[in-house]
């Protein structure tokens, strides 16, 4: 579930907590598939002893810059997240990997549903510009030659990276565009409205430290275990059957690319 705003929130908190600049003293892999295609032993050999440099992000990926040739790339997938402890290591029931860092700091990767992945690579390939920093010119260039259903296009990470189901629904509502429309049918005015809507909802999500959808063990929480504050700001996602905040009519639900999509048939066209 974590999308760009949730991942960016965690990135900023990791930086603020002083993770950058520490050395990786020990590596514990509790769920081997987390580091596939490497084995836990091979992963440990490449990472242990490295220094963690700058922590970056592109789309939904966290990028831990290492002092070797490759970087540690982390995708949280549905339920992944981090938390920190100090002193003697005590692993949690859903910890899938733990890095013991210099200075007695332990970086835990918690992932109840086990879909999160860690990769070692020099760079990320196949991603579009980041949704938080994409310029109008880049966005329009990415739209050129496209004729996909709008909801599917926004979910395509090679188009613009970082938008998932929550913020796609919110952006399309903000732009007053029907998620079932084809991108090739957009006028220049509508393209600009979509660009402004995507950047607006992403920035709002970051400002509110992400969106938490419930109270289950797999629900998003930040580095400190706190829920995101953006849930109260959501206007359509997860609100099927409830009144539209603009016209008051019940919101409609459909499936697009096997993803639940909520929108207002009266306001979005």
Secondary structure as UniProt FT lines:
FT   HELIX           4..16
FT   TURN            17..18
FT   TURN            20..21
FT   STRAND          23..29
FT   HELIX           32..35
FT   TURN            36..37
FT   HELIX           40..47
FT   TURN            48..49
FT   STRAND          51..58
FT   TURN            59..60
FT   STRAND          61..66
FT   STRAND          71..75
FT   TURN            77..79
FT   STRAND          80..86
FT   TURN            93..94
FT   STRAND          95..101
FT   TURN            102..104
FT   STRAND          105..111
FT   TURN            112..113
FT   STRAND          117..121
FT   STRAND          129..130
FT   TURN            131..133
FT   HELIX           136..143
FT   TURN            144..145
FT   HELIX           150..155
FT   TURN            157..159
FT   STRAND          160..161
FT   HELIX           165..175
FT   TURN            179..180
FT   HELIX           183..185
FT   HELIX           188..207
FT   TURN            208..209
FT   TURN            217..218
FT   TURN            223..224
FT   HELIX           231..233
FT   TURN            237..238
FT   TURN            240..241
FT   TURN            245..247
FT   STRAND          252..256
FT   TURN            257..258
FT   STRAND          259..263
FT   TURN            265..267
//
